[in-house]
Amino acid sequence: MKMRASILPCLLLALLAACGRAPQPAAPAQAESSEAHHDDAPASTVIAPKVAAASGIEVAAAAPGVIADEHEIQGLLTPVEGRVAKVTARFPGPIRSLRAGVGDAVRAGEPLATIESNLSLTPYTIRAPIGGVVLERGASVGSVAGEGTPLYEIADLSELWVDLHVFGADAQHIRAGTAVVVTRMDDGAVAETKLERILPATASASQSTIARATLRNDDGRWRPGTAVRARVTVDRQPVAIALPLGALQTVDADDVVYVREGDVYSTRVVKLGRRDAQRAEILAGVKAGEQVVVVQSFLVKADIGKSSAEHED
């Protein structure tokens, strides 16, 4: 049977030659057709729902959104005016005790120091005029306090001012009521607030316009004197389709997203429009309602790349 199978192709070629018909290279043409079909088909992979969930892959429907026109500005945290108190000695005399140190939280009315008055030769107590945090302690036990000698500086830091330094043409776009996102540089924590006012004077050292906002400091980790970054939103534009930046990947210099249909995740080349710090406008490549990977899209990219490499091998 093996010999018969090997003879049949030879007989077929001989018959075609005798009839004056050249044999057609069917196999290469079929391979080229298959290769062309493979090139036209979008790269894809199959990921079971349980695997996708365990990997943290999340999808969301492509939908309309808003793209913000944002300006990044540097700023500085300062205590709110009127919430800082200087604690001084009322009468001169030796300091017998000091009960708080720098960084300590104190309550309004809490005893801070005891001083023996030189006038009455009796001790009197200095109490905290406001609740807050001790920023400075300017005296030591045993030293003599004169009348008006600064003992403590206390600040209520439950709220802070964010003074943003705006330069050049950016100042034309900044208005009271503008939304601001402030980023803490040490750990990347963010807080949202709004500009309250634009100060009339220009900062002499930097020649910048100062825009001021108030920031809640419930966790106490926003500290006076700390430099921060802020994104100021000066305009918002609605768009037909917007996707989180986490949905975007780059493949062969193309911007792509991954669309899920059932358990199949396919690569989709997209055309991008405007973008901000969180979203990008999709001009073409995805239709409203399609399920797009918005979290862990790089895992889908890696899985498709692995599948393509195995297919080529």
Buried (B, 14 or more C-beta within 10 A) or exposed (E): EEEEEEEEEEEEEEEEEEEEEEEEEEEEEEEEEEEEEEEEEEBBBEBEEEEBEEBEBBBBEBEEBBBBEBBEBBBBBBBBEEBBBEBBBEBBBBBBEBBBEEEBEBEEEBEBBBBBBBEEEEEBEBEBBBBBBBBEBBBEEEEBBEEEBBBBBBBBBBBBBBBBBBEEEBBEBBEEEBBBBBBBEEEEEEBEBEBBEBEEEEEEEEEBBBBBBBBEBEEEEBEBEBEBBBBBBBEEBEBEBBBBEBBBBEEEEEBBBBBBEEEEBBBBBBEBBBBBEBBBBBBEBBEEEBBBBBBBBEBBBEBBBEBBEEEEE
